[in-house]
Amino acid sequence: MGVVQGGSGAVVAIIGCGNMGSSILQGIQKSKIEGNRCQSSDEVKVTKVLATTSTQASNERLRSAFSAMGQDLFVSCGSNVEVMREADVVVLGCKPHMIQGVLQGKGVREALKDKLVISILAGTPVDLLRQYLQGESAASREMIKNTCIVRAIPNIGAQVNASMTLVEETSMPESFAKVVSWIFGQVGRVKYVPPSQFEVATSLITASIAVTSVLVDGLLDGAVAEGLKRSEALEIAAQGLQATARLLLEERDCRPGTILERMCSPRGVTIQTVLTAEGGNLRKVGAEAVINGTQHLQKMSRSA
């Protein structure tokens, strides 16, 4: 797929452009406006973005949201095959229960031949997607043998360019890997994960956001009970979370225990708050949340 690197650039299509697809679309469009900003390689160039929706109402919302972001955004309602034909890279963003119908649509197999296909569908293994796409005949399997299907899971952080997108490691051409990294680099960080660890990594990033949100809500309750306005408490707590994240990501060899050791002075407020949290088995709850989430994802994959 030489068009992805150099030349006239690549055309990216997002099939089923819902909330997550819209965040990815926004990241790509912003990068194009800013001069094709690239996280991993300045060789990657996206010149056009296409998107499809399943309903006219979604189509109109998407058009309205991106009306000020350039004339080269094309949004279609239900014209999946036509859009796939024009694209070099296809992102599957529809609801998981719809994907079989999408991939088994007339002309889809031919449209995706030799292309890079990126799935952002939760709980949907690559093997299942390939099974839907290839059909049962030897000829159909031969047709898509060079179609590269990659699984990637961004998260809600993509809305503010702060996603940790997990990409399942697979054998693919270097040019495809650069495109995958570039696309998700527009909405945050990218982490390649072995297939055997993909479910636990997904559970971890999910819990890091969702379970932490539950904890923060409890912290806000305590702050309100002691006299702070909830809006003020939220601002303070959110900045504390940002400080924690930056220390862990940016400071060399910094670990959660490192932060605790630095903050917990004798007879101080920090050690009192930590002991209270530990008394409520907060550490155990966090571990069990990740374990149970991982096992749930594994069951989903087996039953898909």
N, C-alpha and C positions, 0 to 999 in steps of 0.2 A: 504494500500500500504506500507507494512512494509519495502520493499526494499529501500525506500527513507531514512529511518533513521536507521543507523547501518547496519549490514549485509554487503552485497556486494556493496551497494550504488545504486544510481538511474541512469537511462539512460534518458537523455533529448533529445527530438527531436524538431527541429525548421522547421516547414512546410512553405515553401515559404520564404527562407532566403534571404531577400533583404538587404537594407541599415540598417534598424533598427535591423533586425534579426542578421545581421553580427556583430553589436555592442554588442548585448547580447551574441552572441557566443564568441566574443573576451574576454568579461569579464569573462565568465565561464571558458574558456580555461586558461586565466591568473591565475585565482584562483586555478585551478588544478595544474598548474606548481608551484605556490607558496606554495602549501601544503593545498589546499582546504580552503583558507581564507573564513571566514563566517561572515556576518554582524550581524545576529540575533541569530544563534544557531550553536554550533559546532557539533550538532548531524546530521546536513544535510551533505550528502556526494554525490557528483556527480562524477561518474566514467567514463562515456562515453557520448559523444555528437554526435548526428546525425543531418543532415540537408538535406533538399531537395530544389531544384530550379525548375522553370518551363521551363527553356531553357538550352541548352547545353553551350551556351556562358556564362550565369550566373554561371553555374556549374564550368566551367574552371576558371573563375575569383575568385570564392570563394576558390577553391583548391589552386590556386596560392597564394592568400593572406594569407592563413593559413598553408602553407606547412611547415613552420618552427616551428609550435606550437604544435607538438605532433602527433603520429601515430594513436591515437584513435579517430580522427575526420573523420567521414564517411559522404561523400557528394554524394547524388544521384539526378538524373534528372528525376522527375516525378514519382518516386516510393513511393508515399505518404503512401499507405496502409501498405506496407511492413515495412516502417520505424515506422509508428504508432504502429504496432504490437510489435515491439521490445522495444519501449519506455515505461517508467513509467510516464513521464510528457511530454505533447505535447504542444508546443507553436505555435499558429496559426499566421503566419506573412505574409501571401499572401495578394495580393490586395483585398480590400473589394468586388469588383464585381466578384471575382473568388471563394469566400468562399462557395457559395451554391453548386457549382459543386464539390468542395473538400469534403465537409461534406456528400454529397449524393452519393459519389463514392462507388462502390461495395466493401463491406467488412469493410468500415470505422466504421460503427456503432459497429460492433463486436470488432474491434481493439481498440476502445476508451472506451469500457465497464469498469466501475469502476475506470477510470483513472482521473488524474488531467489535465484539458485542460485550457490553458491560452490564451486568445485572446488579441492581440495588434492591432486589426483592428479599425481604426477610424470610428466613426459613426455607429457602428454595435452593437446593444444591445444584451445582453446575451439571452434574450427570443427568438430573431430571430435565433441565432445560435442553440439553443436547438430545435427550430421548424424544422430547416433544418436537424438536425441530427436524430431526433426521427421518422420522417415520420408520417404516419397516423394511423397505426395499433396499437392496444393495446399491442401486443407482442413487437413491436419495442420500444414503450414508456417504457415498463417494463424493457427492456434490458439496457436502458441508465439512469434509474432513479437514480443510484448511481454515474453517471459520473458528476464530479464537474467542471463546466465551470466558469472561473473567467475572468473578464475584467480588463486589465491593459493598461495604456497609458504612455509609456516612451517618451522621447523627444530627440532632437538632442544632448543634453548634454551627452547622453550615449556614444558618441564618445570619450569623454575625462573624463569618469567616474564622470560626474557631472549632471546626469539626476535627476529630481524630478519625479519619476514614480508614477502615480496615480493609485491606485487599488480600484476598486469598492467593497465596503463592501458586503459580502454575507455569508451565513451560510456554513461553511466548517470545516472539521476536523482540529485539531490543527497541525497535521503533514503536511497537505496541505498548511496551512497558513505559516508555517515555510519555506517551499520550495519556495513559491511565494516571500516571503521577501528575501530569500537568493539569488534567481536568479537575482532580480532587485537590490539587494544590491551590486552586482558586477559591476553595472554601475552607482552608485550614491545613492541617498536617496530614501526612499519609504514612501508614505503617503496613508493611507487607508481613503477613502471618502465615505459617505453615497450615495446611488443611487440618491437621490433627489438633491444632490449637485455636482454630477459628471461632468455635462456639464459646470457649472460655474468654477469649479476647472480646468478643461481642458482649457477653454477659458483664464483663468488667467495665467496659466503657458505658454500658447502659446503667449499671448500678452507680458508677461514679457521678452520673448526672442526676438520675432519678432518686436514688436513696439519699444522696446528699441534699437534694431538694426537700425531702421529708425531714431530715435533721435540721436544716435551716429553718423550716417552718416552726419546728419546736423551739429553736433558739429565739425566734421572733416572738413566740408566745411568752417566753420567759422575760424578754426585754419589755414587752408591753405590760406584763404583770408588775414589773418593777418601775414603770413610769415613762418609758420611751414611746413615742408615736411609732406605729408600725412602719410607716414610710421611711422614717429616719433609721429605724432598726434595720430595715432591709438594705439601705444604702451602706450602712456600716458593715453588716455581715457579708454583703456581696464583695466589698473591697477586701475583706479578710480572706474570702475564698480566692480572689484574684491574686493576692499576695502569696498564699500557699501554693497555688498553681505555678506561679512564676519562679518561686524558690525551688520547687521540685524539678521544673523543666530547665531552668537556666543556670542554676548554681551547681557547680561540679560536685559530685558525690553527696549531694543533699538528699536525705531520706526523711520520711515522716518522723522517725525517731530523733533525727538531728534537730528538727524544728522544736520538738518537745524539750529536748535537753537545753536548747538555747533559751527557751521561754520560761521554763519552770524554775523559778528562784525559790529559796527556802521561805516557807510560810506565805507564799504569794497567791494571788488570785488564780493564776494559770493552773497550778497543781490542784487547787480545789475543784476547778471546773473539770479537769481531766479525771480525777478520782471519782467524781460524780458520774461522769460518762462511763467509766470502766465498771462502776458498780451496777450499771444498767446493762452490762454485757454488750456494749456498743461494738466492741471489736468482733465478738462472736457473731453478732447480727450481720455485720458487714461481710464476714467470711461466708456465712450461710446464704446471704443474698446472692453472692456470686456463684456459689456451688449450685444452688437451686435453679438459678437462671440458666446456668450451663446445661444442667440435666434436662431442663425444659426444651432448650434449643436442640439438644441431641435427639429427644423424642420427636420433635417437629420434623427434623431432617429424616429420621427413619420412617416416619409415616407419610412423608410427602410423596 
